[in-house]
Amino acid sequence: MTSIPLPSVDRKIYLTGLAIGIIGAVLFSAKAIVAKLIYRYDVDAVTLIMFRMLFAFPLFLAVALWKAKTAAPLANADRIRIVILGLVGYYLSSFLDFLGLQYISAGLERLILFLTPSFVLLLSFFFYQRRVTLLEWGALGLSYLGTVLVFLHDVRLGGPDIGLGSALVLGAAISYSFYLLLSGELVSRVGALRLVAYAMCISCIACVVQFLLLRPISMIAQPTGVYGLSLINALFCTVLPVFLTMIAVARIGAASSAQAGMVGPVSTLFLGALILNEPITSIQLAGTGLVLTGIYLISKKKV
C-alpha cells in the first residue's frame, strides 16, 4: 500500500496563509452588505465609518498597547510609514469605498474592487521589479472573467451617479493596493499584529476626527439598528478580517494575499441572496466557479 506524500512544511505554511487570507477576505467583503443595511436608516458615509471605527478602536488599542509593552521600540522612519499606512490604507480606502456605495450597487462596488490584485501586481513590478509569473496572470484572468459574469447584470443597472460612485470605489481600490504593498515591506520588521494594530488606531482616530469636523455631534444619536449593525461591521467586517489579512501577508506576501482576496467579493453573492434576498442565476454560479478556479491555481504556485 503506497502512502500519500504529505505536503512540505513550506507548502503547509503557504496553504495555511492562503486559507487565512480567504477567510479574511470573505469577512471583509461582507462590509458591503452591512453598509447597504445601515444606509436603509438614512445614515451617510461619514457617520457610518465613524461608528465602524469607534466600535473597533478599543480592540485595536488593546492590541497596540500590549505589543508596545512586549516589542522593541520602532524606528522613526517606521513610525512615519505606519501613520501613512493608517491614513491611506484604511481611513482613505474605507471612506472612499463607503462613499461610493451610496451611489452604486454592492455588485458594481465588488467588481471595481477586483482591480486591487492588478494594481498590487503592477505596483510590485514597477517599484520593486517583482517578476509576475504566467500562473499569477492566468489565475488573475480567470478570476476577472468570473467577476464579469457574476456582476454583469449589476453594471447594467447603473444609475445617474454611476460615474461618481465608480470613481470613488476605484480610488478605494488604488489606496488599498498601496496599503498591501507597503505593509508587505514593513510586516517582517514590525510584526503582523503590531503593524495592523498601530495602523488601525491611526485610522480610527482619523475617522472620528473627520466626523467631529464635518457633522454635528447630535448625529451620534441613531436608531438601535444602526448601533447593532455598526458593531457587526466593526467586529466581524473590520477587526477580525484586518488581522487575518495581515497574517496572510506575512505568510504568503502582498500579491498572493490580494489575489486570494478575490474570493471575498464573490462570497457576497451568497450573502446578498441570504440577507438582501438578491437572486442567484446560473451565470453568477458559473462566474463563481471561475473565481474559485483562479484561487485554486494560486494555491498550486510553487513556493
N, C-alpha and C positions, 0 to 999 in steps of 0.2 A: 504493500500500500504506500503510495507516494504521498509525502506530506506537502501541504501547500506552503510555499515560501512566505514568510512574514515580511511585511514592508520594513525597510531600513528605518533607523532612528530619524534620519533627516527627512525621509518621506512621511513618517508619522507626524513629525513636527509641522511639516508643510500642510498636510491634510487637516490636522487639528486647527492650524491657523486659518485655513480656508473655511472650515466649518464655523469657527468663531466669527469670521468676517461675514458669512452669510446670515447667521442668526442676528448679528448686529444690524445688518442691512435691512432685514425684514422688519425689525422693531423700529428702526429709524424711519423707514419709508411709510410706516403706519401713521406718521405725523400728519400726512396729507388728509387722511380720513378723519382724524381727530380735529384737525383745523376746520374742515368743512362742517363738522358738527358744532364747533364753537361759533362759527360765523352765522349759524342759524339764530344766535342770540343777538345779532347786530353788534358784534364786537369787532373793532378794527385791528389791523395787523400790529400796531404799536402796543395796544393793550394785550393782545393775545400773546405776543412774545415776551412781554413783561411778566405776565403770570407764569408762563412756562419757565422762565429763568429764575424768577423769585422763589418758586417752589423747589427748583433743582439746586439752588445756591447752597442751602445748609449741608447737603450731602457732598457736594464738591469741596466746600470749605473744610469739612471734617477730614476728608482725604488729604487735602492740601496741607493742613496743619500737622497731620500725622507724618506725612512724607517730609515736611520741613524739619521735624524733630529727629528723624532717623536717617536722613540723607545728608551728603556733603553739601556745603554752600554752592550756589550756582555762580558761574562767571557772569560778569556784567553783560557781555555780548549775548549769552544765552537768555538772560532775563529780558533783554530787549526783543529777542526773537519770540519768546513766549508771549509777550504783550501783543506783538504783531499777529501771532497765530490766533490769539483770543479774539482780536478785533476783526481780522479778515476771515478766518476760518469758520467761526461760529456766529459771532454777532452779525457781521455783514451778510454772510451767506444765508443765515436763518431769516434775517429780516427781509431780504430781497425775495426769498422763497415764499414766505407767508404773505408778503405784499402782493406778489404775483398771483397767488391763489385766490385773491379777491376778484381777479379779472378773467381767469381762465379755469378750465375744468381740472380736476385732480389728474385725469388721464393725460392731458396735454402737459401738465407740470411734470409728470413722471417721464414722459417721452423726452422732454428737454433735459432733464437731469441725467438721462442716459448718455449725454455727451461728456459727462465727467471723466470716464475712463480714457476717452480720446484725448482730452486736454492733459491728463496726467502723463500719458504716453508721449505726447508731443512735447510737453514741457521737459520731461526727462530726457528726451532726445536732443533738444536744442540747448538746454542748460547744463546737463550732466553727461552728454554723449552716451546715453544708455542705448544699447542695441535692442531694438524691438524685433522679437522673433516672429517667424511666419505663423507659428502656433498661436501667439497672442493676437496677431491681426486676424487670423481665421476665427478664433473664439469671439473676438470683438465683433466681427462682421456678422456672424450667426446671431449673436445677441441683438445687434441692431435690427437685423431683419425680423427677428421675432417681435421686437418692440414695435416696429412699424405695423405689423399685422395686428398686434394686440390693441393698439391705441389709435388706429386709423380713423375709426368712427368718431372718436373724441375730437380729433383735429377738424373734422368736417363740421362739428357743431360749434366752432369758434364764434364768439360774439364780436361787437364793435371794438372792444378793447383788447382783442387778442394780441395785437402787436405790442402794446404796452406790457401786458402781462407776460408774454413770451420773453420780451427783452429783460424784464426783471428776473425771471427764473433763470434765464441764460447767464445773467450776472451772478446769480447764486451758484450755478454750476462751476463757473470760472473761479470764483472765490474759494469754493471748497476744493477745487483741484490744486490751487496753490497751497491750501492748508495741508492736504495729504502729502504733497511733495516736500514741503518744509518740515513737516512733522516726521517724515521718514528719515530725514537727516539728523534731527535732534533726539529722537527717541532712544537711540543707542547710548547717548551720553547722559541724558536726563532720566530716562526710565519712563515706561508707558503710563503708569498710574500717576506719577508725579507730573508729567507733562500735561496730561489731559486735565488733571485737577486744577493746576495753575491757570491753564489757558481758559478753561470754562469759568473759573472765578472772574477773570477779566471780562469775559463775555457777559456773564450775569450782571455785573456791575454796570457795564455799558448799556444793557437793555433797560435796567431800572432807571438810570440817569436819563436816558432818552425819553422814557415815559414821563418822568417828572418835568422835563423841559417842554414837551410837546402836548401833554394832556393835563387837564385839571385833576387834582388829587381825588375829587369826588368820583372819578371813574373807577376807582378801586372797588366801589360798591357794585357788585354784579349779582345776577341770579345764582342760586346754588349750583345749577348745572354747569355754569362756566367754571366755578371753582373745582368741581369734580373732574370735568374733562381736562382742565389745566393740570391737575395733579397727575392724571394718567399721562398726559403729554410730557410732563416733567420727568416722571419716574421711568416709564416704560418706553417712551419715544425719545428720550434725551439722555438721562443719566446712564442707564444700562447699555444702550447701543453705543454711546460715546466711548465707554470703557472697553467694550468688546471690539470696536473698530480699532482703537489704538493698540490693543493687544495683538490684533491681527496684523497691523502694520509692522509691529516689532518682530513678528514671526515670519511673515511672507513678503514684506515690502509694500511700498505705497501703490505701485502699479497693479500688482496682483490683488491687493485689497480693494482697489477701485473696481477692477473687473469682477471680482466676486460679489461686490455690492450690486451688480446688475440684476441679481435675482430678487433684490428687495422690492423695487417698484413693481415687478410682475406679481409679487405676492399680494400687493394691494388690490389686484384684480379680484381675488377671492375675498379679501376683507371688505371690499366695496360691495360685493354681492351679499355678504353676510350681514353687514351693518347698514349699508345705504340702499340695499335692495336693487343694486345695479345688475342687469342681465349679463350672463356669460355665454358667448357664442362659440361655435366651433372654430372660427378664425382666431378668437382670443386664446383658445386652448392650444391651437397649433403654434401660435406665436410663443406661448409659454413654454412649449416643448423645445422650441429652437433656443430660447434663452437658457434653459436648463442644460441643453446640449453644449452650449458655449461654456457654461460653468464646469461641466464635466471635462471638456478639453483643457481648461485651465488647470484642473486637478491632475492631469496627466503630464503637465510641464515638468521637465527634468530640473531637479534642484541642484 
